[in-house]
Amino acid sequence: MARYDRAITVFSPDGHLFQVEYALEAVRKGNAAVGSNNHILLVPFDDMNNSVVTHLSNCKDHSSIEVPLFYASSVRKIVNLDNHIALACAGLKADARVLINRARVECQSHRLTVEDPVTVEYITRYIAGLQQKYTQSGGVRPFGLSTLIAGFDPYSGVPALYQTDPSGTFSAWKANATGRNSNSMREYLEKNYKETSGQETVKLAIRALLEVVESGGKNIEIAVMTKEHGLRQLEEAEIDAIVAEIEAEKAAAEAAKKAPPKET
C-alpha cells in the first residue's frame, strides 16, 4: 500500500485512491453536523409559513476548551453562501474557509452574469466539482471536509438539502449527518424522522446530536434559515431551553417505563 498512498493520481491495484480515503477519515474525526430539510415546515406556523427550510446543527470543537480569553463565537461552522443558501461543514476548518470563499464568489459572479441567484443544486455542483478537481491533479491534495448545503430554490421556493464529500460526490437528502459518529446520528434520523413542524425539527436535530454528544447544549450550534429573514443563529439560551425540554421528556419517558404497572 505504501507505494500507492503517496500520489493522489495513482490508483492502487484494488481500485482505491488512498489520499481521498484519508480525507474521508479527516471528516470522520471532525465535528458532528446534522441537517434537516422537512417539507411540512412550509405549512404550520404563521410566523414561519412558507419559510422554514432547514436546521443545521453542529458541535463546536473549540467551545469545549476552558480558556477564558477564547471567544467561542469566533468559530462558526454554519455560514451563509448567499441570502438563501447556508452551509455547515465537518472536517478541516482551514480547508472549509477556502471552499466557502470560492463558493461565495461563484454565487456573486452568477448574480452579476445572469442577474439571478444560484439554485441550491447549482452551488452544490460547483462545490462538488471543486472537491473532485482536487482528487485528480498532481501537486495538490483533497479537501478534508464534508459539507451540508441547504437553502431555498429562488424560483419555486422549494427547500433542498445536499451533502458533498472529499471525493466530489454529492447527493440530496431529507435529513442527514456528517462528521464524527455520523453513522449513529444517521441511524437515529432514519428511525425517528417524521414530517413535523419547525420546532419539532429543531428538537429532532438536537436529539440526534445528543446521541453522540454528552455535554448538553453548550457545545451545540444551531442555525435556522427562513425565506423572509435568511439565516438566524439561535442564542445559547434558546438552545439550552430546548435541550432542557428534551432531557425532561427523556427523563419522564424513563420514569414511565420504570413505574410499576397499574392494577386493574
PyMOL commands that set and color helices and strands:
alter all, ss='L'
color gray80, all
select helices_A, chain A and resi 18-28+39-42+61-64+72-74+93-114+120-133+182-192+198-210+216-219+236-258
alter helices_A, ss='H'
color red, helices_A
select strands_A, chain A and resi 33-37+54-59+78-82+85-91+145-152+159-164+170-172+175-178+220-226+230-233
alter strands_A, ss='S'
color yellow, strands_A
deselect
rebuild
show_as cartoon
